[in-house]
């Protein structure tokens, strides 16, 4: 007897082809699809508008699996961090950031990360494996179950553990499920996928989907960014910014540039001046992110005065710049802090900063 598979592990194309091979009418695919994702059933028996014979056949070949949070931490500010243990005992984290207007869920796409960004805790783990599209989407569905029907997740950001575009196919499939009106039915304007600068994948992604894009910039020179975001050594700033200018976007859309401010490294007005020059010709907005320190972190958080002076410099020159409020810092749920219940595979060295505005080097 063949081993039953998790039906949600099938892509939409695979699920449709399976039902077609069984001789099932085409409209039944949409019904099964809605039951799985829109109605979030726990078993095939709940699919009441399908025949008993089809339900039995589905149950013979497939299971309906769900991810359940292994642990939930609640911050003093209401942020919640969810730890998910996967079938192979690996784990990832998602963070729910509530406010009066929206419920934003930050989800992970990989166990660990290969990008090795020197200011990110997840980057110290190295990459263990990609998440399947099921494991990505199920983070959203599992947190929604925990919230209950009275509170809906309104925004999803691919800014958790991992580099989303390094797990390209699974991320694309997961985004399609998030925005499909027969599935989770999120607005395209409420889904944001981030990248540290994988240029070919970024351009390909823009051709396939028109959700929002965020680019982790953080450095204004190649020397600086080579250390902070090592993928810059392959796709330098000139290449990245050209790709941003060529990125296909609907009218009035903008690319969000994430800029983590690091004390004495990239927080000077000279950096702000270079940042403005980099953004010329790009419909852009800048999110200034206060660095969230963690045990053993290489960098330090800059003073609020420095951060707001940097913001004012941009605003005075007509660059939209927002300061992102740090949420969940007391539970290591803030930007750059996700680590999950895994041992760190290397201990980062303390940086040597030669002078303000220059990139640090390892001792």
N, C-alpha and C positions, 0 to 999 in steps of 0.2 A: 504494500500500500504506500502510495506516495506521501511524502511529508507535506502537511498543509502549510501554506505560506500566508504571511500577513498581507491581506488584500491591499492595504494602504501602501505597501512597499512597491506595488506596481505603478508605473507611470500611467497617465491618462490614456496614452496610446496603447499600452499593453493591456489595460483593463478593457478598453473598447474592443481590441482584437480578440481577446479571450471570449468575450460574450458573442462576438460575431462568429468565431469558430464553433461555438456551441449551437449556433443557429438561432440565437436570441434576437428578437426584434430590436431595431436600432433605438427606439425610444426607451427601452428598458435600461440602456446604459445611463441615460440621464437620470432615471429614477434611482438606480444604485448609487450613482455619483452624489445625488442630493442627500440620500440617506446617510452616506458615509461622512460627508463633510459639512453639509448645511444643518442636518438634523443630528449629527454626531451620535449615531446609534452605537450600542455596545455589542449587538449581536444581529445576525441575519434574521432571526425570528421577528425582530421589530420592523422589518421592511414589509409593512402590511399590504402594500399595493402590488407586491410580487406574488406570483403563484407559489404554492407550497413546494412544488417540484423544483422551481428555480432556487428557492431559498435553501432547499435541501442540497442541491448540487453545489451552490456556493459554499455551504458549510462543509461539504465533503472535501473541497479543494482548498479552502481558505479559512483564515481566522480574522476576526476584527480585533486588532490590538490597540492598546492605549498606553501612553506613558503617564506614570504617576510620580509626582514630585517625591523624592526621597527625603528632602528637608526643605523647610521654608524659613528664612530669616526676615524679620521685620525691623526696619530702621526707625529711629526716632522721628524721621520726617515722613513716614508712611511708605517709603520705598520697600518693595519686597523682592528678595532674591530667592529664586527657585533652583534647587539642585536636582538634576535628573540623572539617575543611574541608568545606563544603557544596557542592552541585552548582553554585551560582552564585558560588563562590569566597569567600563570606562564611564566618565561622567562629564556633564557640561552644565553651565549655568545660564539662566535667563533672569532679567531684571524688569520688574514692573514699576513704572514711574507714574504715579497718579498726580493729577491736579484737577482744578475745578472744571476745566474745559475738555480734558482728554485723558485717556488711559494709554500710555505709551509702553509697549513691550519691546525690550532690547533682547534679541535672540542670537544664538550661537550657530555657527555653520561648520565648525571643525572641533575635534578634540585636540586642544593645543593650537599652535600656530607656527608656521614655518618662516614668517616674515622677520622675526627677531628684532622688532622695533625696540630700541633700547630704553624707552620710557614706559613700556607696557608690561604689566606683570604676566599676562598670558604669553607674551613673547619669550619669556624665560623657560617655558615648558618644552619648546620644540613641538613638532607636529606628530601626533599619534595616528590619526586617520581623519578622513572626511566624514561628515554626517550624511546620511541618506536624505532624500527629499522628505521622506516620512518623518525622520527624526527632527528635521527643521520645522516642518509644519505642525507636528504634534506638540512642540513647545507652546505654540500659540493656542492650540485646542485645549491642552492640559491646563494652562493658566486660566483660560476662559471658563473651564469647568469649575476651577477653584473660586473664581469670582462669583459665579452664579449668573442667572439670566438678568438680574436687576442692574448689573454693571457690565458694560461692553468694552472690550479692547477696541480703541479707535485708531491707533497708530502702531505700526510695526517698523522697527529699525534694525537692520542687519549690522549691528555694531557690537555684538558680543564676542565670544571667543572665536578666533579664526579670521582668515581673510576670505570674505565671501567669493570673490572672483577666482580664487585658487581652487574652489570647489564649484566650478562653473555650471556644469549640467544639472547638478542637484539643486543649486540655488535658483536657476532659471525655472525648473519644474516647480519648486516650492512657491516662487513668486506667482506663477500662473495659478496655483491653487488658492493663494491668498486673495487674488483680485477677481477670480472667476465668480460671476454672479450666482452660479449654481453651487459654489463651494463656500468660502468664507466671506466673499463679497465685500472686501475692503476696497475703498477708493484708491485708484492709482496714485493720487496725490497724498495718500496717507501711508505709503510704503516707501522706505528709503534704504537703498543698498549702498554700503560704503566700500571703499577700496583704498589701499595704501599706494596704489599707482601701477597696477598691472595693465599697461596700456593696450595691448592687443585684445585682451578679454574685455576691457572697459568699452572699447569701440564696438565690439561684437555684441555686448550686452545692450548697448544703446540702440542697435539695429533691431533687436528682438523685442524689447520691452520699453515702455515709456514711464516707468516709475521714477522716483527721484534718485539722484546720484549724489553721494557725498565723497569727497576726496580728502584723505588725511594728508595735509601738507606739512605743517609744523616747522619746516625749515625754509629759509629764503635763499640759501646758496647750496650748490652741490656739495661743497665740502661739509657743510653742516648736516645736510639731509642724508649724505652717505653714512653718517654715524647714527643719526636718529632713526632713519627708515632705510635700511640697507638695500631694499629693492631699487632705490634710486641709482645704485651703481650700474644697473642694467637699463633702466628707463630714467634718464636724468631729467632735470627740471625743464629743459628746453623741449624734450620729447613729450613729457607729461602735459605741459601747458599747451602745446600745439594740439595734442589729442583733446584737451578740454575745449579748445576753440572749435574743433571739428566735431565735437560730440553732438549727435542728433537730439534736438530737444523741441518740444512744442513751444509755440509762442508764449512768452511771459514766464516760462520756467527758468529756473536758475540752478547752477551747480552750487552745492554747499561745500565750502572749504573748511575743514576742521583744523584748527590751529591750537595745539596745546602749548600753553605758555610755561616755559621752564626758566627758573630764576637764573639770571646771568648768562643764559645761553642764547635765547631767541626772543627776548622781551624788550629790546631797545627800540627807540624810535627809528634808528637806521634799518632795523628789521621791518618795521611797519612801512617805511618808505619803499624798501625792496618788494614787500608783499604787494603793494599797490601797483608797482610796475609789472609784476608777474601776472596780475589779474586783468591787465588792459586787454580789451576786446572780448572778454568772457562775461556773459550774464552770470553774476556771482553774488553770493552772500557769504559772510565769514562768521563762523562760530568760534569764538574765543573760549578755550576750555582751560580752566584753572587746573594745574597738575594735581592729581590726587596721589599723595605720597602713600607708600605701603612699606612694610618692613623690608629693609634691604634695598630700597629704591635708590637709583643712581642720582636722581635729580631732586630739586627742591621747588616748592610752590612759590611763585613770585608774590610780592605784596599786592594787595588790592589796589593801592594807589598806582602802581606800575601798570596793572592790568587795565584799569579804567583810562589811564593816560594813553595807552596803546589803542584802546577802542576809540577814544576821542579823536586821535590823529586820523584814523580811518574815516570816521563819520564826517569830520570836517572836510574831507576830500571826496565826499559823496560815495563812499564804499559802505554798503550795508554791513554792519558788524554787531553781533549780539554776544553778550557774555552768558555762557551757559552756566546755570546754577548747578553746583555739585549736589547730587542726591545719593543717599545711601552710603556715605563715606564710612560710617561706623560699622557697617557690615561688609566692607570691601565690595560694595556693589556699584561704585561710581566708575566713570569712564577710565579704562586702562587698568582696572583692578581685578577683573575676573580671573580666577585661577582654578576653581573647582577643587574637589577633594583629591588632588593628585600631588605627588612629590615633585618638587622642582628639580629639573634635571641638571641644572647648572647654577652656580652661585654667581650673580653678576659682580663684576669688579667695580670698585669705587672710581668714578671718572676723575680725570684731571682737567679742570677748566683753565685754559691759559689766560683768557681775558673775557670780559663781558661781550656777548654777541658772537663768540666763536664756539665751534663744536667741541664737546669734551672728547677726550681719548681715554682708553682704558689704561690703568696702571700696568 
